[in-house]
Amino acid sequence: MTTLFDPLRLGDIPLANRIVMAPLTRTRAPGELANDLMRTYYQQRATAGLIVAEAMQVTESGRGYMDTPGLYTDEMAAAWRPVTDAVHAAGGRIVAQLWHVGRISHSSLQPGGDAPLSSGAVAANVKTRTPTGAQPASVPRVLRVDEIPGIVAAYRRAARLALDAGFDGVEVHGANGYLLEQHLRDSLNNRADAYGGSIANRARLLLEVTRAVADAIGGERTGIRLSPVTPANDIVDANPQPLFAYVVQQLAPLDLAYLHVIEGSTGGPRDIAERPFDYAALRQAWRDAGGTGAWMVNNGYDGALADQVLAEGADLVSFGRAFIANPDLVARLRQGGPFNKPERATFYGGAEKGYTDYPALQA
């Protein structure tokens, strides 16, 4: 019987176990650059089979919060190299999550003070972290068709920079209400061109981006994260089951290393009564279409539930908040605890407190 502690080969990446550190935005990268504090943070968690590093904007227009890291210049890639070297020295594996926030931004964070980009000119009912504190998201403008090749190229360049920075691969962030999902969802995407309307059109941008990344660095080093029903960042879809079935069927020929699926509401309930979804059917649609990559699941997992989902056919389980508070989560899962509790007040911003000062078991 497969357990969390069994090794797995993820495309070209050998993993010591099936425990994944989920991507976690922590806003501790002033100037959009990784730093020594982040190096310590990730090295502490390198016993995970795989670390999916926090989301990194692939272009200046993709920035939505103060102090999130970027990956669109050589300087940014060079700043990540000590982090990836530290993880590898500790025996870990790490991939970069590539991100464009779309409308989840404020004009003060955009180049030239411009409006953020999206699939519809409707502001999200959320706040973002700006130089003057938390501010409501700005009203976006619709991304023009002639601008889309530049967005795709930004993801492609970021993927190459990720390998230059020493990452083992990348994860395309197609979840949680950011730009790619803003195009997927019918509650926002009101485009009347090739990127709006039908399921195939709404999925076009996500698929073009993922194909470009896989072409640039190889499908065996590329993953993607999806969130079929989460209402995160003020976005839903009227009928997500056929939408995401189409998406995974189109992704299957790319021979991706993995699909990373958030079950339920990101960071919230796993089951949403008004938005039922059949994840087993989605996994079957992926396999039936020839998808060979690993199936990674996320949201609200503990050791027992993780064992259950592995027995049902998943390959990897990612843990988010548990890794915030437990740098040695793998050892704690192996012995059934005890587990430190995360301090919500220190999730975003700050320094060592609530970031690198959680005690390990031996402490």
C-alpha positions as CSV (number, residue, x, y, z in Angstrom):
1,M,0.0,0.0,0.0
2,T,1.4,3.4,-1.0
3,T,2.3,5.7,1.9
4,L,3.3,9.3,2.2
5,F,6.9,8.2,2.8
6,D,7.4,6.2,-0.4
7,P,9.6,7.7,-3.1
8,L,8.3,8.8,-6.4
9,R,9.8,10.0,-9.7
10,L,8.0,13.2,-10.8
11,G,8.9,13.6,-14.5
12,D,12.6,14.3,-14.4
13,I,12.6,15.0,-10.6
14,P,13.2,12.2,-8.1
15,L,11.3,12.7,-4.8
16,A,12.2,11.2,-1.5
17,N,8.6,11.1,-0.4
18,R,5.1,12.1,-1.5
19,I,4.7,15.0,0.9
20,V,4.7,18.4,-0.9
21,M,5.0,21.8,0.6
22,A,2.3,23.8,-1.1
23,P,3.0,27.3,-2.5
24,L,2.5,29.9,0.2
25,T,2.6,33.7,-0.4
26,R,4.4,35.2,2.6
27,T,5.3,38.7,1.3
28,R,8.8,38.9,2.7
29,A,10.6,39.7,-0.6
30,P,11.3,43.5,-0.6
31,G,12.2,44.7,-4.1
32,E,10.7,41.5,-5.6
33,L,14.0,39.7,-4.7
34,A,14.5,36.5,-2.7
35,N,16.8,37.0,0.3
36,D,18.7,35.2,3.0
37,L,15.7,35.0,5.3
38,M,13.8,33.1,2.5
39,R,16.8,30.9,2.0
40,T,16.6,29.8,5.7
41,Y,12.9,29.3,5.5
42,Y,13.0,27.0,2.5
43,Q,16.0,25.1,3.7
44,Q,14.3,24.3,7.0
45,R,11.5,22.6,5.0
46,A,13.7,20.7,2.6
47,T,12.7,17.3,3.9
48,A,9.5,17.6,1.9
49,G,9.6,15.4,-1.1
50,L,9.0,18.6,-3.1
51,I,8.7,22.3,-2.3
52,V,6.5,24.4,-4.5
53,A,7.9,27.8,-3.8
54,E,5.7,30.8,-3.3
55,A,4.1,32.4,-6.4
56,M,6.4,34.7,-8.5
57,Q,5.1,37.3,-10.9
58,V,6.3,36.7,-14.4
59,T,6.0,40.3,-15.5
60,E,5.7,43.7,-13.9
61,S,1.9,43.8,-14.7
62,G,1.5,40.5,-12.8
63,R,2.2,42.0,-9.4
64,G,-0.7,42.2,-7.0
65,Y,0.8,42.6,-3.5
66,M,3.8,44.4,-1.9
67,D,6.9,42.3,-1.3
68,T,6.1,39.3,-3.4
69,P,9.0,37.9,-5.4
70,G,9.3,38.3,-9.2
71,L,11.0,36.1,-11.8
72,Y,11.3,38.2,-14.9
73,T,14.8,39.6,-14.8
74,D,18.3,38.1,-14.5
75,E,18.7,39.8,-11.2
76,M,15.6,38.1,-9.8
77,A,16.8,34.7,-11.0
78,A,20.2,35.3,-9.4
79,A,18.6,36.2,-6.1
80,W,16.8,32.8,-6.0
81,R,20.0,30.8,-6.6
82,P,21.1,30.8,-3.0
83,V,17.7,29.5,-2.0
84,T,17.6,26.6,-4.5
85,D,21.2,25.8,-3.7
86,A,20.4,25.6,0.1
87,V,17.4,23.3,-0.6
88,H,19.4,21.0,-2.8
89,A,22.2,20.9,-0.2
90,A,19.7,19.7,2.3
91,G,18.6,17.0,0.0
92,G,15.3,18.6,-1.2
93,R,13.7,19.5,-4.5
94,I,12.0,22.8,-5.3
95,V,10.0,24.2,-8.2
96,A,8.9,27.8,-8.9
97,Q,5.3,28.8,-9.1
98,L,4.7,31.2,-12.1
99,W,2.0,33.8,-11.5
100,H,0.1,36.7,-13.0
101,V,-2.5,38.1,-10.6
102,G,-4.6,39.8,-13.3
103,R,-7.2,42.0,-11.6
104,I,-6.2,41.1,-8.0
105,S,-4.0,44.2,-7.9
106,H,-4.0,48.0,-7.4
107,S,-3.0,50.6,-9.9
108,S,-0.2,51.7,-7.5
109,L,1.5,48.3,-8.1
110,Q,1.1,48.5,-11.8
111,P,3.7,49.9,-14.3
112,G,2.9,53.6,-14.8
113,G,0.0,53.4,-12.4
114,D,-2.1,51.6,-15.1
115,A,-5.3,49.6,-14.5
116,P,-4.7,45.9,-13.8
117,L,-5.4,43.4,-16.6
118,S,-8.2,40.8,-16.7
119,S,-10.9,39.1,-18.8
120,G,-13.6,41.5,-17.7
121,A,-13.6,45.2,-16.5
122,V,-15.1,44.3,-13.1
123,A,-13.1,44.9,-9.9
124,A,-12.7,42.0,-7.5
125,N,-14.3,42.4,-4.1
126,V,-10.9,42.0,-2.3
127,K,-8.1,44.1,-0.9
128,T,-4.5,44.0,-1.9
129,R,-1.3,45.0,0.1
130,T,0.0,48.3,-1.3
131,P,2.7,50.8,-0.3
132,T,0.0,52.7,1.6
133,G,-1.5,49.7,3.2
134,A,-4.5,47.5,2.3
135,Q,-6.5,48.9,-0.5
136,P,-9.5,47.6,-2.5
137,A,-8.5,46.1,-5.8
138,S,-8.6,48.5,-8.7
139,V,-11.1,48.3,-11.6
140,P,-9.2,46.3,-14.3
141,R,-9.2,46.7,-18.1
142,V,-9.6,43.8,-20.5
143,L,-6.4,42.3,-21.7
144,R,-6.2,43.0,-25.5
145,V,-5.8,40.2,-27.9
146,D,-2.6,41.8,-29.3
147,E,-1.2,41.8,-25.7
148,I,-1.7,38.1,-25.1
149,P,1.4,36.9,-27.0
150,G,3.5,39.1,-24.6
151,I,1.9,37.5,-21.6
152,V,2.6,34.0,-23.0
153,A,6.2,35.0,-23.7
154,A,6.6,36.3,-20.1
155,Y,5.6,32.9,-18.8
156,R,8.0,31.2,-21.2
157,R,10.9,33.5,-20.2
158,A,10.1,33.0,-16.5
159,A,10.3,29.2,-16.9
160,R,13.7,29.5,-18.4
161,L,14.8,31.9,-15.7
162,A,13.6,29.4,-13.1
163,L,16.0,26.7,-14.4
164,D,18.8,29.3,-14.5
165,A,18.0,30.0,-10.9
166,G,18.4,26.3,-10.0
167,F,14.8,25.3,-9.7
168,D,14.0,21.7,-10.6
169,G,11.0,22.8,-12.6
170,V,8.0,25.1,-12.5
171,E,4.3,25.1,-11.6
172,V,1.9,27.3,-13.7
173,H,-0.5,29.0,-11.3
174,G,-3.9,28.4,-12.9
175,A,-5.9,28.6,-9.7
176,N,-7.3,30.9,-7.0
177,G,-8.9,33.6,-9.2
178,Y,-5.8,35.0,-10.8
179,L,-5.3,35.9,-14.5
180,L,-5.5,32.5,-16.0
181,E,-8.5,31.5,-14.0
182,Q,-10.1,34.9,-14.6
183,H,-10.3,33.8,-18.2
184,L,-11.6,30.3,-17.4
185,R,-14.6,31.5,-15.3
186,D,-17.9,32.5,-16.9
187,S,-18.8,34.8,-13.9
188,L,-16.1,37.2,-15.1
189,N,-15.0,36.4,-18.6
190,N,-17.4,38.4,-20.9
191,R,-15.0,38.6,-23.9
192,A,-16.5,38.3,-27.3
193,D,-13.3,37.2,-29.1
194,A,-11.3,34.0,-29.3
195,Y,-10.6,34.1,-25.6
196,G,-14.2,34.3,-24.3
197,G,-17.6,32.6,-24.7
198,S,-17.2,28.8,-25.1
199,I,-15.3,26.5,-22.8
200,A,-12.6,26.1,-25.5
201,N,-12.2,29.8,-25.8
202,R,-12.1,30.5,-22.1
203,A,-9.5,27.8,-21.6
204,R,-7.4,29.1,-24.5
205,L,-5.1,31.4,-22.5
206,L,-4.3,28.8,-19.8
207,L,-3.5,26.2,-22.4
208,E,-1.4,28.5,-24.5
209,V,0.7,29.5,-21.4
210,T,1.1,25.9,-20.3
211,R,2.1,24.7,-23.8
212,A,4.7,27.6,-24.0
213,V,6.2,26.7,-20.7
214,A,6.3,22.9,-21.5
215,D,7.9,23.7,-24.9
216,A,10.5,25.9,-23.2
217,I,11.7,23.6,-20.4
218,G,10.0,20.2,-21.1
219,G,6.7,18.8,-19.9
220,E,8.6,16.6,-17.5
221,R,9.6,19.7,-15.5
222,T,6.3,21.4,-15.7
223,G,3.3,21.2,-13.4
224,I,0.0,23.2,-13.1
225,R,-2.3,24.1,-10.2
226,L,-6.0,24.2,-10.7
227,S,-8.9,25.0,-8.2
228,P,-12.2,23.8,-9.8
229,V,-14.6,25.3,-7.2
230,T,-12.8,27.6,-4.9
231,P,-14.4,31.1,-4.6
232,A,-11.0,32.6,-3.8
233,N,-10.6,36.2,-5.0
234,D,-14.3,36.6,-5.8
235,I,-14.6,34.2,-8.8
236,V,-16.8,31.2,-9.5
237,D,-18.2,29.3,-12.5
238,A,-21.7,28.1,-13.2
239,N,-20.7,24.7,-14.4
240,P,-17.1,23.8,-13.4
241,Q,-17.3,20.0,-14.1
242,P,-17.3,20.1,-17.9
243,L,-15.0,23.1,-17.9
244,F,-12.2,21.4,-15.9
245,A,-12.7,18.1,-17.7
246,Y,-12.0,19.9,-20.9
247,V,-8.9,21.6,-19.4
248,V,-7.3,18.4,-18.1
249,Q,-8.1,16.6,-21.4
250,Q,-6.3,19.3,-23.3
251,L,-3.4,19.3,-20.9
252,A,-2.9,15.5,-21.1
253,P,-0.9,15.5,-24.4
254,L,1.7,17.8,-22.9
255,D,3.1,15.0,-20.7
256,L,3.3,17.3,-17.7
257,A,5.1,16.2,-14.5
258,Y,2.0,16.7,-12.4
259,L,-1.5,18.3,-11.9
260,H,-2.0,20.0,-8.6
261,V,-5.7,20.2,-7.7
262,I,-7.1,22.2,-4.8
263,E,-10.2,20.4,-3.4
264,G,-12.9,22.7,-2.1
265,S,-12.3,26.3,-1.0
266,T,-8.7,27.3,-0.8
267,G,-7.7,27.4,2.8
268,G,-11.4,26.6,3.8
269,P,-14.0,23.9,3.6
270,R,-13.2,20.8,1.5
271,D,-16.9,20.4,0.7
272,I,-19.0,23.3,-0.6
273,A,-22.7,22.3,-0.7
274,E,-23.7,24.7,-3.4
275,R,-20.7,23.8,-5.6
276,P,-20.4,20.0,-5.7
277,F,-17.6,18.6,-7.7
278,D,-16.4,15.0,-8.6
279,Y,-12.6,15.0,-8.2
280,A,-12.4,11.3,-9.0
281,A,-14.1,11.9,-12.3
282,L,-11.7,14.7,-13.1
283,R,-8.7,12.4,-12.4
284,Q,-10.3,9.8,-14.6
285,A,-10.8,12.3,-17.4
286,W,-7.1,13.1,-17.1
287,R,-6.0,9.5,-17.2
288,D,-8.5,8.6,-20.0
289,A,-7.0,11.4,-22.1
290,G,-3.5,10.0,-21.7
291,G,-2.3,12.1,-18.8
292,T,0.7,10.4,-17.3
293,G,1.9,12.9,-14.8
294,A,1.4,12.6,-11.0
295,W,-2.0,13.6,-9.5
296,M,-1.3,16.0,-6.5
297,V,-4.1,16.9,-4.1
298,N,-4.4,19.8,-1.7
299,N,-6.5,21.4,1.0
300,G,-7.2,20.4,4.6
301,Y,-5.2,17.2,4.6
302,D,-3.9,15.4,7.7
303,G,-2.0,12.2,7.8
304,A,-5.0,9.9,7.9
305,L,-6.8,11.6,5.1
306,A,-3.6,11.7,3.0
307,D,-3.3,7.9,3.4
308,Q,-6.9,7.5,2.3
309,V,-6.5,9.6,-0.9
310,L,-3.3,7.8,-1.8
311,A,-5.1,4.5,-1.6
312,E,-7.8,5.9,-3.9
313,G,-5.3,6.8,-6.6
314,A,-3.6,10.1,-5.8
315,D,0.1,10.3,-6.1
316,L,1.1,13.3,-3.9
317,V,-0.4,15.3,-1.2
318,S,0.5,19.0,-0.6
319,F,0.3,20.7,2.8
320,G,0.2,24.4,3.2
321,R,-0.4,25.9,6.7
322,A,1.0,22.8,8.3
323,F,4.3,23.6,6.7
324,I,4.2,27.2,7.9
325,A,4.3,26.1,11.5
326,N,6.2,22.8,11.2
327,P,9.4,23.0,9.3
328,D,10.0,19.3,10.0
329,L,6.4,18.3,9.0
330,V,7.7,15.1,7.4
331,A,9.1,13.8,10.7
332,R,6.0,14.9,12.6
333,L,3.6,13.1,10.1
334,R,5.7,10.0,10.4
335,Q,5.3,9.8,14.2
336,G,1.7,11.3,14.3
337,G,2.7,14.7,15.8
338,P,2.8,16.8,17.9
339,F,2.1,19.7,15.5
340,N,2.8,23.4,16.1
341,K,-0.1,25.7,15.4
342,P,0.4,28.5,12.8
343,E,0.1,32.1,13.9
344,R,-2.2,33.8,11.4
345,A,-1.0,37.3,12.5
346,T,2.4,36.6,11.0
347,F,1.4,34.9,7.8
348,Y,2.2,38.0,5.7
349,G,5.1,40.4,6.0
350,G,7.5,40.8,8.9
351,A,10.8,39.1,9.6
352,E,11.8,35.9,11.5
353,K,8.8,35.8,13.8
354,G,6.2,33.3,12.5
355,Y,8.5,32.5,9.6
356,T,11.8,30.9,10.5
357,D,11.4,30.6,14.3
358,Y,8.9,27.7,14.6
359,P,10.7,25.0,16.6
360,A,11.6,21.6,15.2
361,L,11.0,18.4,17.1
362,Q,14.6,18.1,18.4
363,A,14.2,21.6,19.9
